[in-house]
């Protein structure tokens, strides 16, 4: 029994293997870091969708739940308002969105599909913006339509809704985060500043 366990290797996502075997060492040298623990690392990916009009529309809410479940492989969690805001007609406890947090192999699998399958399917796609980094080095990517995901059939994409994908990265500075995402294959646009 013990011999058969050691013979089979545990599954690892393609990007996860590349990160551990190749990207980590390359980033350490390129960014001139002293310690391997300083190398930027993808911690998690958060996929979310704002409810907006869907709080009164059960069909749209079901579509959003189905979309997030199919593209992530996990059940989405509903987020609720923490405060009441009268001008937005929002009360404390109202549903305001859905989110899924991916870690480990699922995170790397989703990123691989996003970069190699979903983004090339976008109409008039010339790359993602470099301006979507926050001060901590996390990156946010917004998609206006969920129909570009191959996991969804045409019937499952109606009505259309937007999705936001946030890459949470452990890095010393945003430039290191950009280097990690570029190394993993995220195509950045050549923007003039």
Secondary structure, DSSP 8 states (H G I E B T S, - for coil): -HHHHHHS-----HHHHHIIIIIHHHHHHHTT-SSGGGS-EEEEEEEEEE-GGGGT-HHHHHHHHHHHHHHHSS--EEEE-SS-BGGGTB-TT-EEEEEEEE-HHHHHHHHHHIIIIIHHHSTT---B-GGGB-TTS-EEEEES-GGG-TTS-TGGG-S---EEEEEEEE-SSHHHHHHHHHHTT--B-----
